Amino acid sequence: MKVILLMALTVDGKIGRSADHFPDWTGSEDKRMFKSVTQRAGAVIMGSRTFDTIGKPLPGRKNIVLTRNKARVSQWENLKFTDQTPHDLVADLKADGFSEVVLAGGATINYLFATAGLIDEIHVTFTPLIFGTGLPLFSGQVSMALELMKMQRLGDHQILAQYRVMRIDVPDSPNRS
């Protein structure tokens, strides 16, 4: 099972100004690419704040929302709320026949999957904006060695860089084995 972290970043490395910042700043080319990659994978994992910012499940894909709130119940067939561990969630998706899944944030969910050693690739759209302050890609300390697989322009102003995770070294992580 391949886990692809798919994010848009400002030039100063932010995924948003705040936890509830709607991703309308990423551009139409990035949105088309996101839709294509997530539909190919068939499954998307996100945190509850990311889901609440979007407001509804992404159509044509299985949407999994990681949350600590066990009272959350889905009204949609393609949406599942869960408090599973990243390892259990990936194992269940694999058992359901998925061969890849897209990790769509936010920073806390990205961190949980990184510290569990589950991210295989990172696809980042660099957007020519600077927020100065805001949310980083990961909510805690993460150290990864990456190998550039592919780089391409998205439209006139963005760059999509696709990396393979070569090694994960997260000092002092409670999930480190």
BAGU-505196 format. One record per residue: residue number from 1; residue in one letter; x, y, z of N, C-alpha, C in turn. Coordinates in nm, 2 decimals. Layout:
BEGIN
+-----+---+--------+--------+--------+--------+--------+--------+--------+--------+--------+
!   k ! r !    n.X !    n.Y !    n.Z !   ca.X !   ca.Y !   ca.Z !    c.X !    c.Y !    c.Z !
+-----+---+--------+--------+--------+--------+--------+--------+--------+--------+--------+
! NUM ! a !      X !      Y !      Z !      X !      Y !      Z !      X !      Y !      Z !
...
+-----+---+--------+--------+--------+--------+--------+--------+--------+--------+--------+
// end
This chain:
BEGIN
+-----+---+--------+--------+--------+--------+--------+--------+--------+--------+--------+
!   k ! r !    n.X !    n.Y !    n.Z !   ca.X !   ca.Y !   ca.Z !    c.X !    c.Y !    c.Z !
+-----+---+--------+--------+--------+--------+--------+--------+--------+--------+--------+
!   1 ! m !   0.09 !  -0.12 !   0.00 !   0.00 !   0.00 !   0.00 !   0.09 !   0.12 !   0.00 !
!   2 ! k !   0.07 !   0.21 !  -0.10 !   0.15 !   0.33 !  -0.11 !   0.07 !   0.44 !  -0.05 !
!   3 ! v !   0.13 !   0.52 !   0.04 !   0.07 !   0.64 !   0.10 !   0.14 !   0.76 !   0.04 !
!   4 ! i !   0.06 !   0.85 !  -0.02 !   0.11 !   0.97 !  -0.09 !   0.06 !   1.09 !  -0.01 !
!   5 ! l !   0.16 !   1.16 !   0.05 !   0.12 !   1.29 !   0.11 !   0.12 !   1.39 !   0.00 !
!   6 ! l !   0.00 !   1.46 !  -0.02 !  -0.03 !   1.55 !  -0.13 !  -0.07 !   1.68 !  -0.07 !
!   7 ! m !   0.02 !   1.78 !  -0.09 !   0.00 !   1.91 !  -0.02 !   0.03 !   2.03 !  -0.12 !
!   8 ! a !  -0.03 !   2.14 !  -0.10 !   0.01 !   2.26 !  -0.16 !   0.08 !   2.34 !  -0.05 !
!   9 ! l !   0.19 !   2.40 !  -0.08 !   0.27 !   2.48 !   0.01 !   0.30 !   2.62 !  -0.04 !
!  10 ! t !   0.30 !   2.72 !   0.04 !   0.35 !   2.85 !   0.01 !   0.51 !   2.84 !  -0.01 !
!  11 ! v !   0.57 !   2.94 !  -0.06 !   0.71 !   2.94 !  -0.07 !   0.78 !   2.93 !   0.06 !
!  12 ! d !   0.71 !   2.99 !   0.17 !   0.77 !   2.98 !   0.30 !   0.72 !   2.86 !   0.38 !
!  13 ! g !   0.67 !   2.76 !   0.31 !   0.64 !   2.63 !   0.37 !   0.51 !   2.61 !   0.45 !
!  14 ! k !   0.41 !   2.69 !   0.42 !   0.29 !   2.69 !   0.50 !   0.18 !   2.62 !   0.42 !
!  15 ! i !   0.10 !   2.54 !   0.49 !  -0.02 !   2.47 !   0.42 !  -0.15 !   2.55 !   0.44 !
!  16 ! g !  -0.14 !   2.65 !   0.52 !  -0.25 !   2.74 !   0.54 !  -0.22 !   2.85 !   0.64 !
!  17 ! r !  -0.30 !   2.95 !   0.65 !  -0.28 !   3.06 !   0.74 !  -0.32 !   3.01 !   0.88 !
!  18 ! s !  -0.42 !   2.92 !   0.89 !  -0.47 !   2.87 !   1.01 !  -0.54 !   2.74 !   0.99 !
!  19 ! a !  -0.58 !   2.67 !   1.09 !  -0.64 !   2.54 !   1.08 !  -0.77 !   2.54 !   0.99 !
!  20 ! d !  -0.84 !   2.65 !   0.99 !  -0.96 !   2.66 !   0.92 !  -0.95 !   2.74 !   0.79 !
!  21 ! h !  -0.83 !   2.76 !   0.74 !  -0.81 !   2.84 !   0.62 !  -0.85 !   2.76 !   0.50 !
!  22 ! f !  -0.95 !   2.80 !   0.43 !  -1.00 !   2.72 !   0.31 !  -0.89 !   2.73 !   0.20 !
!  23 ! p !  -0.86 !   2.62 !   0.14 !  -0.75 !   2.61 !   0.04 !  -0.78 !   2.67 !  -0.10 !
!  24 ! d !  -0.84 !   2.79 !  -0.10 !  -0.88 !   2.86 !  -0.23 !  -0.76 !   2.93 !  -0.29 !
!  25 ! w !  -0.64 !   2.93 !  -0.22 !  -0.52 !   3.00 !  -0.27 !  -0.43 !   2.91 !  -0.35 !
!  26 ! t !  -0.47 !   2.78 !  -0.38 !  -0.38 !   2.69 !  -0.44 !  -0.38 !   2.69 !  -0.59 !
!  27 ! g !  -0.49 !   2.75 !  -0.65 !  -0.49 !   2.76 !  -0.80 !  -0.57 !   2.65 !  -0.86 !
!  28 ! s !  -0.62 !   2.67 !  -0.98 !  -0.70 !   2.57 !  -1.05 !  -0.62 !   2.46 !  -1.10 !
!  29 ! e !  -0.49 !   2.48 !  -1.14 !  -0.41 !   2.37 !  -1.19 !  -0.38 !   2.27 !  -1.08 !
!  30 ! d !  -0.35 !   2.32 !  -0.96 !  -0.33 !   2.23 !  -0.84 !  -0.46 !   2.16 !  -0.81 !
!  31 ! k !  -0.57 !   2.22 !  -0.81 !  -0.70 !   2.15 !  -0.78 !  -0.73 !   2.04 !  -0.88 !
!  32 ! r !  -0.70 !   2.06 !  -1.01 !  -0.72 !   1.96 !  -1.11 !  -0.62 !   1.84 !  -1.08 !
!  33 ! m !  -0.50 !   1.87 !  -1.05 !  -0.40 !   1.76 !  -1.02 !  -0.45 !   1.69 !  -0.90 !
!  34 ! f !  -0.49 !   1.76 !  -0.79 !  -0.53 !   1.69 !  -0.67 !  -0.65 !   1.60 !  -0.70 !
!  35 ! k !  -0.75 !   1.65 !  -0.78 !  -0.86 !   1.56 !  -0.81 !  -0.82 !   1.44 !  -0.89 !
!  36 ! s !  -0.73 !   1.45 !  -0.98 !  -0.68 !   1.34 !  -1.06 !  -0.61 !   1.24 !  -0.98 !
!  37 ! v !  -0.52 !   1.28 !  -0.89 !  -0.44 !   1.19 !  -0.81 !  -0.53 !   1.12 !  -0.71 !
!  38 ! t !  -0.62 !   1.19 !  -0.65 !  -0.71 !   1.13 !  -0.54 !  -0.81 !   1.04 !  -0.60 !
!  39 ! q !  -0.86 !   1.07 !  -0.72 !  -0.95 !   0.98 !  -0.79 !  -0.88 !   0.85 !  -0.83 !
!  40 ! r !  -0.76 !   0.86 !  -0.88 !  -0.68 !   0.74 !  -0.92 !  -0.66 !   0.65 !  -0.80 !
!  41 ! a !  -0.63 !   0.71 !  -0.69 !  -0.61 !   0.63 !  -0.56 !  -0.74 !   0.57 !  -0.51 !
!  42 ! g !  -0.84 !   0.65 !  -0.52 !  -0.97 !   0.61 !  -0.47 !  -1.00 !   0.63 !  -0.33 !
!  43 ! a !  -0.90 !   0.67 !  -0.25 !  -0.92 !   0.69 !  -0.11 !  -0.83 !   0.81 !  -0.06 !
!  44 ! v !  -0.89 !   0.89 !   0.03 !  -0.83 !   1.01 !   0.08 !  -0.84 !   1.01 !   0.23 !
!  45 ! i !  -0.73 !   1.04 !   0.30 !  -0.73 !   1.05 !   0.45 !  -0.70 !   1.19 !   0.49 !
!  46 ! m !  -0.78 !   1.24 !   0.58 !  -0.76 !   1.38 !   0.63 !  -0.80 !   1.39 !   0.77 !
!  47 ! g !  -0.77 !   1.50 !   0.84 !  -0.81 !   1.52 !   0.97 !  -0.94 !   1.59 !   0.98 !
!  48 ! s !  -1.00 !   1.60 !   1.10 !  -1.13 !   1.65 !   1.11 !  -1.14 !   1.80 !   1.08 !
!  49 ! r !  -1.03 !   1.87 !   1.11 !  -1.03 !   2.02 !   1.08 !  -1.03 !   2.04 !   0.93 !
!  50 ! t !  -0.95 !   1.96 !   0.86 !  -0.94 !   1.97 !   0.72 !  -1.08 !   1.94 !   0.66 !
!  51 ! f !  -1.14 !   1.83 !   0.70 !  -1.27 !   1.79 !   0.65 !  -1.37 !   1.90 !   0.68 !
!  52 ! d !  -1.37 !   1.96 !   0.80 !  -1.47 !   2.06 !   0.84 !  -1.45 !   2.19 !   0.75 !
!  53 ! t !  -1.32 !   2.22 !   0.71 !  -1.30 !   2.33 !   0.63 !  -1.36 !   2.31 !   0.49 !
!  54 ! i !  -1.34 !   2.18 !   0.44 !  -1.40 !   2.15 !   0.31 !  -1.55 !   2.14 !   0.32 !
!  55 ! g !  -1.60 !   2.08 !   0.43 !  -1.75 !   2.08 !   0.45 !  -1.83 !   1.96 !   0.40 !
!  56 ! k !  -1.77 !   1.88 !   0.31 !  -1.84 !   1.77 !   0.26 !  -1.73 !   1.67 !   0.20 !
!  57 ! p !  -1.77 !   1.54 !   0.19 !  -1.67 !   1.45 !   0.13 !  -1.64 !   1.48 !  -0.02 !
!  58 ! l !  -1.52 !   1.45 !  -0.06 !  -1.49 !   1.46 !  -0.20 !  -1.56 !   1.35 !  -0.28 !
!  59 ! p !  -1.63 !   1.39 !  -0.38 !  -1.71 !   1.29 !  -0.46 !  -1.62 !   1.19 !  -0.53 !
!  60 ! g !  -1.66 !   1.07 !  -0.55 !  -1.59 !   0.97 !  -0.63 !  -1.47 !   0.91 !  -0.56 !
!  61 ! r !  -1.46 !   0.93 !  -0.43 !  -1.35 !   0.88 !  -0.35 !  -1.40 !   0.83 !  -0.22 !
!  62 ! k !  -1.33 !   0.74 !  -0.15 !  -1.36 !   0.71 !  -0.01 !  -1.29 !   0.81 !   0.07 !
!  63 ! n !  -1.36 !   0.88 !   0.16 !  -1.31 !   0.98 !   0.24 !  -1.30 !   0.93 !   0.38 !
!  64 ! i !  -1.18 !   0.93 !   0.44 !  -1.16 !   0.88 !   0.58 !  -1.11 !   1.00 !   0.66 !
!  65 ! v !  -1.18 !   1.03 !   0.77 !  -1.15 !   1.15 !   0.85 !  -1.11 !   1.09 !   0.99 !
!  66 ! l !  -0.98 !   1.12 !   1.02 !  -0.93 !   1.08 !   1.15 !  -0.97 !   1.18 !   1.25 !
!  67 ! t !  -1.04 !   1.13 !   1.36 !  -1.09 !   1.22 !   1.47 !  -1.08 !   1.15 !   1.60 !
!  68 ! r !  -1.07 !   1.23 !   1.70 !  -1.08 !   1.17 !   1.84 !  -1.22 !   1.17 !   1.89 !
!  69 ! n !  -1.31 !   1.24 !   1.82 !  -1.45 !   1.25 !   1.86 !  -1.53 !   1.13 !   1.81 !
!  70 ! k !  -1.55 !   1.04 !   1.90 !  -1.62 !   0.91 !   1.87 !  -1.76 !   0.93 !   1.84 !
!  71 ! a !  -1.82 !   1.05 !   1.87 !  -1.96 !   1.08 !   1.84 !  -1.99 !   1.12 !   1.70 !
!  72 ! r !  -1.88 !   1.15 !   1.62 !  -1.90 !   1.19 !   1.48 !  -1.95 !   1.07 !   1.40 !
!  73 ! v !  -2.06 !   1.09 !   1.33 !  -2.12 !   0.99 !   1.24 !  -2.14 !   1.05 !   1.10 !
!  74 ! s !  -2.11 !   0.97 !   1.00 !  -2.13 !   1.02 !   0.87 !  -2.27 !   1.01 !   0.82 !
!  75 ! q !  -2.31 !   1.11 !   0.74 !  -2.44 !   1.10 !   0.67 !  -2.42 !   1.07 !   0.52 !
!  76 ! w !  -2.29 !   1.04 !   0.48 !  -2.26 !   1.01 !   0.34 !  -2.20 !   0.87 !   0.34 !
!  77 ! e !  -2.23 !   0.80 !   0.23 !  -2.19 !   0.66 !   0.21 !  -2.03 !   0.66 !   0.19 !
!  78 ! n !  -1.98 !   0.76 !   0.13 !  -1.83 !   0.76 !   0.09 !  -1.75 !   0.83 !   0.20 !
!  79 ! l !  -1.80 !   0.85 !   0.32 !  -1.73 !   0.91 !   0.43 !  -1.73 !   0.83 !   0.55 !
!  80 ! k !  -1.61 !   0.81 !   0.61 !  -1.60 !   0.74 !   0.74 !  -1.52 !   0.82 !   0.84 !
!  81 ! f !  -1.57 !   0.84 !   0.96 !  -1.50 !   0.90 !   1.07 !  -1.44 !   0.79 !   1.15 !
!  82 ! t !  -1.31 !   0.80 !   1.19 !  -1.25 !   0.69 !   1.27 !  -1.14 !   0.75 !   1.36 !
!  83 ! d !  -1.11 !   0.67 !   1.46 !  -1.00 !   0.70 !   1.55 !  -0.90 !   0.60 !   1.54 !
!  84 ! q !  -0.89 !   0.52 !   1.43 !  -0.80 !   0.42 !   1.42 !  -0.65 !   0.47 !   1.41 !
!  85 ! t !  -0.56 !   0.39 !   1.44 !  -0.42 !   0.43 !   1.43 !  -0.39 !   0.43 !   1.28 !
!  86 ! p !  -0.28 !   0.51 !   1.24 !  -0.25 !   0.51 !   1.10 !  -0.22 !   0.37 !   1.05 !
!  87 ! h !  -0.15 !   0.29 !   1.13 !  -0.12 !   0.15 !   1.08 !  -0.24 !   0.07 !   1.06 !
!  88 ! d !  -0.34 !   0.07 !   1.15 !  -0.46 !   0.00 !   1.13 !  -0.54 !   0.05 !   1.02 !
!  89 ! l !  -0.55 !   0.18 !   1.00 !  -0.62 !   0.24 !   0.89 !  -0.57 !   0.19 !   0.75 !
!  90 ! v !  -0.43 !   0.20 !   0.74 !  -0.37 !   0.16 !   0.61 !  -0.39 !   0.01 !   0.59 !
!  91 ! a !  -0.39 !  -0.07 !   0.70 !  -0.41 !  -0.22 !   0.68 !  -0.55 !  -0.25 !   0.64 !
!  92 ! d !  -0.65 !  -0.17 !   0.69 !  -0.79 !  -0.19 !   0.65 !  -0.81 !  -0.15 !   0.50 !
!  93 ! l !  -0.75 !  -0.04 !   0.46 !  -0.76 !   0.00 !   0.32 !  -0.70 !  -0.10 !   0.23 !
!  94 ! k !  -0.59 !  -0.16 !   0.27 !  -0.52 !  -0.26 !   0.19 !  -0.62 !  -0.39 !   0.18 !
!  95 ! a !  -0.67 !  -0.42 !   0.29 !  -0.77 !  -0.54 !   0.30 !  -0.89 !  -0.51 !   0.21 !
!  96 ! d !  -0.93 !  -0.39 !   0.20 !  -1.04 !  -0.35 !   0.11 !  -1.01 !  -0.34 !  -0.04 !
!  97 ! g !  -0.88 !  -0.37 !  -0.07 !  -0.84 !  -0.37 !  -0.21 !  -0.78 !  -0.25 !  -0.26 !
!  98 ! f !  -0.75 !  -0.15 !  -0.18 !  -0.68 !  -0.03 !  -0.22 !  -0.53 !  -0.05 !  -0.23 !
!  99 ! s !  -0.47 !   0.00 !  -0.34 !  -0.32 !  -0.01 !  -0.35 !  -0.25 !   0.12 !  -0.31 !
! 100 ! e !  -0.32 !   0.23 !  -0.31 !  -0.27 !   0.35 !  -0.27 !  -0.37 !   0.44 !  -0.21 !
! 101 ! v !  -0.33 !   0.54 !  -0.13 !  -0.42 !   0.63 !  -0.06 !  -0.35 !   0.76 !  -0.05 !
! 102 ! v !  -0.42 !   0.87 !  -0.06 !  -0.37 !   1.00 !  -0.05 !  -0.39 !   1.06 !   0.09 !
! 103 ! l !  -0.29 !   1.11 !   0.15 !  -0.29 !   1.18 !   0.27 !  -0.31 !   1.33 !   0.24 !
! 104 ! a !  -0.42 !   1.39 !   0.28 !  -0.45 !   1.53 !   0.25 !  -0.45 !   1.62 !   0.37 !
! 105 ! g !  -0.38 !   1.58 !   0.47 !  -0.36 !   1.68 !   0.58 !  -0.47 !   1.68 !   0.69 !
! 106 ! g !  -0.45 !   1.77 !   0.78 !  -0.36 !   1.87 !   0.80 !  -0.23 !   1.83 !   0.86 !
! 107 ! a !  -0.17 !   1.93 !   0.93 !  -0.04 !   1.91 !   0.98 !  -0.03 !   1.80 !   1.09 !
! 108 ! t !  -0.13 !   1.79 !   1.17 !  -0.13 !   1.68 !   1.28 !  -0.14 !   1.55 !   1.21 !
! 109 ! i !  -0.23 !   1.53 !   1.12 !  -0.24 !   1.40 !   1.05 !  -0.12 !   1.36 !   0.97 !
! 110 ! n !  -0.06 !   1.46 !   0.90 !   0.07 !   1.44 !   0.83 !   0.17 !   1.39 !   0.93 !
! 111 ! y !   0.18 !   1.45 !   1.05 !   0.28 !   1.42 !   1.15 !   0.26 !   1.27 !   1.20 !
! 112 ! l !   0.13 !   1.24 !   1.23 !   0.10 !   1.10 !   1.28 !   0.15 !   1.00 !   1.18 !
! 113 ! f !   0.12 !   1.02 !   1.05 !   0.16 !   0.92 !   0.95 !   0.32 !   0.92 !   0.93 !
! 114 ! a !   0.38 !   1.04 !   0.94 !   0.52 !   1.05 !   0.93 !   0.59 !   0.97 !   1.04 !
! 115 ! t !   0.55 !   1.00 !   1.16 !   0.61 !   0.93 !   1.28 !   0.58 !   0.78 !   1.28 !
! 116 ! a !   0.48 !   0.74 !   1.21 !   0.45 !   0.60 !   1.20 !   0.53 !   0.53 !   1.09 !
! 117 ! g !   0.60 !   0.61 !   1.01 !   0.68 !   0.56 !   0.90 !   0.60 !   0.51 !   0.79 !
! 118 ! l !   0.48 !   0.57 !   0.76 !   0.39 !   0.52 !   0.66 !   0.39 !   0.60 !   0.53 !
! 119 ! i !   0.46 !   0.72 !   0.53 !   0.45 !   0.80 !   0.40 !   0.56 !   0.75 !   0.31 !
! 120 ! d !   0.51 !   0.71 !   0.19 !   0.60 !   0.66 !   0.08 !   0.65 !   0.77 !  -0.01 !
! 121 ! e !   0.56 !   0.86 !  -0.05 !   0.59 !   0.97 !  -0.14 !   0.53 !   1.10 !  -0.09 !
! 122 ! i !   0.59 !   1.21 !  -0.12 !   0.54 !   1.34 !  -0.09 !   0.53 !   1.42 !  -0.22 !
! 123 ! h !   0.41 !   1.46 !  -0.26 !   0.39 !   1.54 !  -0.38 !   0.35 !   1.68 !  -0.33 !
! 124 ! v !   0.43 !   1.78 !  -0.36 !   0.42 !   1.92 !  -0.31 !   0.40 !   2.01 !  -0.43 !
! 125 ! t !   0.29 !   2.09 !  -0.43 !   0.28 !   2.20 !  -0.52 !   0.32 !   2.33 !  -0.45 !
! 126 ! f !   0.43 !   2.38 !  -0.50 !   0.48 !   2.51 !  -0.45 !   0.41 !   2.62 !  -0.52 !
! 127 ! t !   0.34 !   2.70 !  -0.43 !   0.26 !   2.82 !  -0.48 !   0.33 !   2.95 !  -0.45 !
! 128 ! p !   0.34 !   3.04 !  -0.54 !   0.42 !   3.16 !  -0.52 !   0.35 !   3.26 !  -0.43 !
! 129 ! l !   0.33 !   3.22 !  -0.30 !   0.27 !   3.31 !  -0.20 !   0.36 !   3.29 !  -0.07 !
! 130 ! i !   0.35 !   3.39 !   0.01 !   0.42 !   3.39 !   0.14 !   0.32 !   3.43 !   0.24 !
! 131 ! f !   0.30 !   3.35 !   0.34 !   0.20 !   3.38 !   0.45 !   0.27 !   3.44 !   0.57 !
! 132 ! g !   0.40 !   3.41 !   0.59 !   0.48 !   3.46 !   0.70 !   0.45 !   3.37 !   0.83 !
! 133 ! t !   0.33 !   3.36 !   0.86 !   0.30 !   3.27 !   0.97 !   0.19 !   3.18 !   0.93 !
! 134 ! g !   0.17 !   3.07 !   0.99 !   0.07 !   2.97 !   0.95 !   0.10 !   2.83 !   0.99 !
! 135 ! l !   0.04 !   2.74 !   0.93 !   0.05 !   2.59 !   0.96 !   0.17 !   2.53 !   0.88 !
! 136 ! p !   0.26 !   2.46 !   0.94 !   0.36 !   2.39 !   0.87 !   0.31 !   2.26 !   0.81 !
! 137 ! l !   0.39 !   2.20 !   0.73 !   0.36 !   2.07 !   0.67 !   0.33 !   1.96 !   0.78 !
! 138 ! f !   0.41 !   1.96 !   0.89 !   0.40 !   1.87 !   1.00 !   0.39 !   1.95 !   1.13 !
! 139 ! s !   0.31 !   1.89 !   1.22 !   0.28 !   1.96 !   1.35 !   0.39 !   1.94 !   1.45 !
! 140 ! g !   0.49 !   1.85 !   1.42 !   0.60 !   1.83 !   1.51 !   0.73 !   1.80 !   1.43 !
! 141 ! q !   0.83 !   1.77 !   1.51 !   0.96 !   1.74 !   1.45 !   0.96 !   1.61 !   1.36 !
! 142 ! v !   1.00 !   1.63 !   1.24 !   1.01 !   1.52 !   1.14 !   1.13 !   1.53 !   1.06 !
! 143 ! s !   1.21 !   1.43 !   1.04 !   1.33 !   1.43 !   0.96 !   1.32 !   1.32 !   0.86 !
! 144 ! m !   1.32 !   1.36 !   0.73 !   1.31 !   1.26 !   0.62 !   1.42 !   1.29 !   0.52 !
! 145 ! a !   1.47 !   1.19 !   0.46 !   1.55 !   1.20 !   0.34 !   1.46 !   1.17 !   0.22 !
! 146 ! l !   1.47 !   1.26 !   0.12 !   1.38 !   1.24 !   0.01 !   1.46 !   1.24 !  -0.12 !
! 147 ! e !   1.40 !   1.17 !  -0.22 !   1.46 !   1.16 !  -0.35 !   1.36 !   1.22 !  -0.45 !
! 148 ! l !   1.41 !   1.31 !  -0.53 !   1.32 !   1.38 !  -0.63 !   1.29 !   1.27 !  -0.74 !
! 149 ! m !   1.17 !   1.25 !  -0.76 !   1.12 !   1.15 !  -0.87 !   1.09 !   1.23 !  -1.00 !
! 150 ! k !   1.02 !   1.34 !  -0.98 !   0.97 !   1.42 !  -1.10 !   0.94 !   1.56 !  -1.05 !
! 151 ! m !   0.96 !   1.65 !  -1.15 !   0.92 !   1.79 !  -1.12 !   0.86 !   1.85 !  -1.25 !
! 152 ! q !   0.75 !   1.92 !  -1.23 !   0.68 !   1.98 !  -1.35 !   0.62 !   2.11 !  -1.31 !
! 153 ! r !   0.59 !   2.19 !  -1.41 !   0.52 !   2.32 !  -1.39 !   0.37 !   2.29 !  -1.39 !
! 154 ! l !   0.30 !   2.36 !  -1.31 !   0.15 !   2.36 !  -1.31 !   0.11 !   2.50 !  -1.34 !
! 155 ! g !   0.06 !   2.52 !  -1.46 !   0.03 !   2.65 !  -1.51 !   0.15 !   2.74 !  -1.52 !
! 156 ! d !   0.13 !   2.87 !  -1.51 !   0.24 !   2.96 !  -1.52 !   0.32 !   2.99 !  -1.40 !
! 157 ! h !   0.27 !   2.95 !  -1.28 !   0.33 !   3.00 !  -1.16 !   0.36 !   2.90 !  -1.05 !
! 158 ! q !   0.32 !   2.77 !  -1.07 !   0.34 !   2.67 !  -0.97 !   0.43 !   2.56 !  -1.02 !
! 159 ! i !   0.49 !   2.49 !  -0.92 !   0.58 !   2.38 !  -0.95 !   0.53 !   2.26 !  -0.86 !
! 160 ! l !   0.51 !   2.15 !  -0.93 !   0.48 !   2.02 !  -0.86 !   0.61 !   1.94 !  -0.85 !
! 161 ! a !   0.65 !   1.91 !  -0.73 !   0.77 !   1.83 !  -0.70 !   0.72 !   1.70 !  -0.64 !
! 162 ! q !   0.76 !   1.59 !  -0.69 !   0.72 !   1.45 !  -0.64 !   0.85 !   1.39 !  -0.59 !
! 163 ! y !   0.84 !   1.35 !  -0.46 !   0.96 !   1.29 !  -0.39 !   0.92 !   1.15 !  -0.34 !
! 164 ! r !   1.02 !   1.07 !  -0.34 !   1.01 !   0.94 !  -0.27 !   1.08 !   0.95 !  -0.13 !
! 165 ! v !   1.01 !   0.90 !  -0.03 !   1.07 !   0.90 !   0.10 !   1.18 !   0.79 !   0.11 !
! 166 ! m !   1.30 !   0.82 !   0.13 !   1.41 !   0.73 !   0.14 !   1.43 !   0.67 !   0.28 !
! 167 ! r !   1.42 !   0.76 !   0.37 !   1.45 !   0.73 !   0.51 !   1.38 !   0.82 !   0.60 !
! 168 ! i !   1.32 !   0.77 !   0.71 !   1.26 !   0.85 !   0.81 !   1.33 !   0.84 !   0.94 !
! 169 ! d !   1.37 !   0.95 !   0.99 !   1.44 !   0.95 !   1.12 !   1.38 !   1.06 !   1.21 !
! 170 ! v !   1.30 !   1.01 !   1.30 !   1.22 !   1.11 !   1.39 !   1.28 !   1.10 !   1.53 !
! 171 ! p !   1.38 !   1.18 !   1.57 !   1.43 !   1.17 !   1.70 !   1.32 !   1.19 !   1.81 !
! 172 ! d !   1.33 !   1.11 !   1.91 !   1.25 !   1.13 !   2.03 !   1.10 !   1.12 !   2.00 !
! 173 ! s !   1.06 !   1.05 !   1.90 !   0.92 !   1.03 !   1.87 !   0.87 !   0.91 !   1.95 !
! 174 ! p !   0.75 !   0.93 !   2.01 !   0.69 !   0.82 !   2.09 !   0.65 !   0.70 !   2.00 !
! 175 ! n !   0.64 !   0.72 !   1.87 !   0.60 !   0.61 !   1.78 !   0.72 !   0.54 !   1.71 !
! 176 ! r !   0.84 !   0.59 !   1.74 !   0.96 !   0.53 !   1.68 !   0.98 !   0.39 !   1.73 !
! 177 ! s !   1.01 !   0.31 !   1.63 !   1.04 !   0.17 !   1.67 !   1.19 !   0.13 !   1.65 !
+-----+---+--------+--------+--------+--------+--------+--------+--------+--------+--------+
// end
